[in-house]
Amino acid sequence: MPAESAGSRSIRAILLDIEGTTTPIDFVYKTLFPYARRRVKDFLCEHASEQGVRADIEALRAQRDADDAANLDPPAWTAQSPEEELASATAYALWLMDRDSKCTALKSLQGKIWQEGYKRGELRGELYPDVQPALERWSHQGKAIAIFSSGSILAQKLLFGSTRSGDLTRYFRAHFDTTIGPKNSPESYVKIAQALAIEPRSILFISDVAKELDAAGLAGMRTALSVRPGTRGAAGSSYRAIHSFDEIPLER
């Protein structure tokens, strides 16, 4: 969608990406990811008996088997003892992190690690300065606001719940992650529209990734390309760039 049409009265909902759209890429790659990497081994050892973490380990093993079948050469997985299994889960999680994988099992585990970091006060959510005023403005305009990120729903809520502006989760009607489908699949956006009970043409999706905008557009959503410091910028894209949410003054 061209950015100038974003002020249309027909827009009833705003669907937001996080990295490069609401949140600086440096926060994700220089704070969140390194924190999870440093903590993954100890976290698994400390919490392996917990149901949610156990489910993540099993999901990682299933994904590892799928990667092996696809000849991606993942690390070996042995489970002859609990210690070997945890070592295997750690090695595979690090292998996925090295590849910036969007694997749902990895994202679930990372979210739990970050939750611990937020509780300890070692992490705090970071947003671009125009985000909180925009959330407040859109909320007052009666727009539904939702998030669609490859990060887990838990990770999303932790980030927006711990910002310097306080807990901003009150502004969001819904959170979506890759459990609903890949971000480059039109079907994911169809499902999101159904979940919001709003027709796709009345939803504006904002992301810094052109392939995600392509998928949302094929699903019938309107789109706008976020270009922030450090983003890829989608050179040659047909989408008009917006550099701030202030450029989307949605009407009542």
FENVEN-V541890 format. One record per residue. N is the residue number from 1. RES is the residue in one small letter. PHI is phi in radians with two decimals (none if undefined). NEAR is the number of other ideal C-beta (glycine too) atoms within 12 Angstrom. Layout:
((N;RES;PHI;NEAR) (N;RES;PHI;NEAR))
//
This chain:
((1;m;none;34) (2;p;-1.09;22) (3;a;-1.08;30) (4;e;-1.17;16) (5;s;-1.55;20) (6;a;-1.22;34) (7;g;-1.50;24) (8;s;-1.07;23) (9;r;-1.16;14) (10;s;-1.35;21) (11;i;-1.32;35) (12;r;-1.90;30) (13;a;-2.57;37) (14;i;-2.08;45) (15;l;-1.88;49) (16;l;-2.04;47) (17;d;-1.31;42) (18;i;-1.87;45) (19;e;-1.07;39) (20;g;1.41;36) (21;t;-2.12;42) (22;t;-1.85;44) (23;t;-2.29;40) (24;p;-1.01;27) (25;i;-1.03;29) (26;d;-1.06;19) (27;f;-1.12;30) (28;v;-1.22;35) (29;y;-1.50;20) (30;k;-1.90;15) (31;t;-2.11;25) (32;l;-1.16;40) (33;f;-1.09;33) (34;p;-1.10;22) (35;y;-1.08;30) (36;a;-1.10;37) (37;r;-1.11;28) (38;r;-1.15;22) (39;r;-1.71;30) (40;v;-1.04;38) (41;k;-1.10;24) (42;d;-1.13;17) (43;f;-1.09;32) (44;l;-1.09;34) (45;c;-1.14;20) (46;e;-1.40;16) (47;h;-2.17;25) (48;a;-1.04;30) (49;s;-1.43;14) (50;e;-1.33;18) (51;q;-1.01;12) (52;g;-1.14;22) (53;v;-1.23;30) (54;r;-1.03;23) (55;a;-1.11;21) (56;d;-1.12;37) (57;i;-1.09;37) (58;e;-1.12;22) (59;a;-1.18;27) (60;l;-1.11;42) (61;r;-1.11;29) (62;a;-1.10;21) (63;q;-1.19;33) (64;r;-1.09;34) (65;d;-1.11;20) (66;a;-1.15;21) (67;d;-1.13;25) (68;d;-1.13;18) (69;a;-1.12;12) (70;a;-1.53;11) (71;n;1.06;8) (72;l;-1.59;18) (73;d;1.04;13) (74;p;-1.28;30) (75;p;-1.08;23) (76;a;-1.12;20) (77;w;-2.17;28) (78;t;-2.13;18) (79;a;-2.44;21) (80;q;-1.27;11) (81;s;-2.56;10) (82;p;-0.99;17) (83;e;-1.14;16) (84;e;-1.18;15) (85;e;-1.12;25) (86;l;-1.15;31) (87;a;-1.13;25) (88;s;-1.16;29) (89;a;-1.09;42) (90;t;-1.12;34) (91;a;-1.09;25) (92;y;-1.23;42) (93;a;-1.05;42) (94;l;-1.14;28) (95;w;-1.07;28) (96;l;-1.14;35) (97;m;-1.07;29) (98;d;-1.03;15) (99;r;-1.74;19) (100;d;0.86;18) (101;s;-1.17;27) (102;k;-1.71;28) (103;c;-0.88;34) (104;t;-1.05;31) (105;a;-1.10;35) (106;l;-1.11;41) (107;k;-1.10;37) (108;s;-1.12;35) (109;l;-1.13;45) (110;q;-1.01;47) (111;g;-1.02;37) (112;k;-1.19;37) (113;i;-1.13;42) (114;w;-1.13;40) (115;q;-0.98;34) (116;e;-1.10;29) (117;g;-1.13;30) (118;y;-1.14;27) (119;k;-1.09;15) (120;r;-1.36;15) (121;g;1.39;9) (122;e;-1.53;20) (123;l;-2.26;31) (124;r;-2.55;26) (125;g;-1.11;34) (126;e;-2.10;27) (127;l;-2.33;33) (128;y;-1.13;37) (129;p;-1.10;19) (130;d;-1.47;25) (131;v;-1.25;38) (132;q;-1.05;28) (133;p;-1.05;21) (134;a;-1.18;35) (135;l;-1.04;35) (136;e;-1.15;19) (137;r;-1.12;23) (138;w;-1.13;37) (139;s;-1.10;22) (140;h;-1.14;15) (141;q;-1.41;23) (142;g;1.42;17) (143;k;-1.47;37) (144;a;-1.34;29) (145;i;-2.12;40) (146;a;-2.47;40) (147;i;-2.04;42) (148;f;-2.29;48) (149;s;-2.41;47) (150;s;-1.24;36) (151;g;-1.19;43) (152;s;-1.08;37) (153;i;-1.03;31) (154;l;-1.01;28) (155;a;-1.08;41) (156;q;-1.07;37) (157;k;-1.17;29) (158;l;-1.12;35) (159;l;-1.08;42) (160;f;-1.32;37) (161;g;-1.54;27) (162;s;-2.36;29) (163;t;-1.46;28) (164;r;-1.16;16) (165;s;-1.60;24) (166;g;1.70;17) (167;d;-1.42;20) (168;l;-1.79;32) (169;t;-1.13;25) (170;r;-1.11;17) (171;y;-1.41;34) (172;f;-1.76;33) (173;r;-1.37;27) (174;a;-2.71;30) (175;h;-2.20;33) (176;f;-2.28;35) (177;d;-2.25;34) (178;t;-1.30;32) (179;t;-1.16;27) (180;i;-1.54;29) (181;g;2.43;26) (182;p;-1.13;23) (183;k;-1.30;39) (184;n;-1.78;25) (185;s;-1.89;22) (186;p;-0.96;26) (187;e;-1.07;20) (188;s;-1.06;31) (189;y;-1.31;42) (190;v;-1.09;23) (191;k;-1.13;26) (192;i;-1.12;42) (193;a;-1.04;33) (194;q;-1.11;20) (195;a;-1.13;24) (196;l;-1.42;31) (197;a;1.02;17) (198;i;-2.31;30) (199;e;-1.14;20) (200;p;-0.93;34) (201;r;-1.17;23) (202;s;-1.75;25) (203;i;-1.98;43) (204;l;-1.81;46) (205;f;-1.81;50) (206;i;-2.06;51) (207;s;-2.64;44) (208;d;-1.68;39) (209;v;-2.00;34) (210;a;-1.07;31) (211;k;-1.12;23) (212;e;-1.21;44) (213;l;-1.14;39) (214;d;-1.03;25) (215;a;-1.13;31) (216;a;-1.11;42) (217;g;-1.10;29) (218;l;-1.13;20) (219;a;-1.42;31) (220;g;1.78;24) (221;m;-1.39;40) (222;r;-1.46;38) (223;t;-2.47;46) (224;a;-2.54;44) (225;l;-1.63;41) (226;s;-1.49;47) (227;v;-2.08;29) (228;r;-2.11;34) (229;p;-0.97;18) (230;g;1.59;20) (231;t;-1.37;31) (232;r;-1.27;22) (233;g;1.40;21) (234;a;0.83;26) (235;a;-0.97;12) (236;g;1.46;10) (237;s;-1.18;26) (238;s;-1.44;17) (239;y;-1.42;33) (240;r;-1.32;24) (241;a;-1.36;30) (242;i;-2.09;35) (243;h;-1.85;23) (244;s;-2.78;23) (245;f;-1.17;33) (246;d;-1.12;20) (247;e;-1.44;22) (248;i;-2.13;40) (249;p;-1.42;22) (250;l;-1.05;35) (251;e;-1.49;18) (252;r;-1.31;15))
//
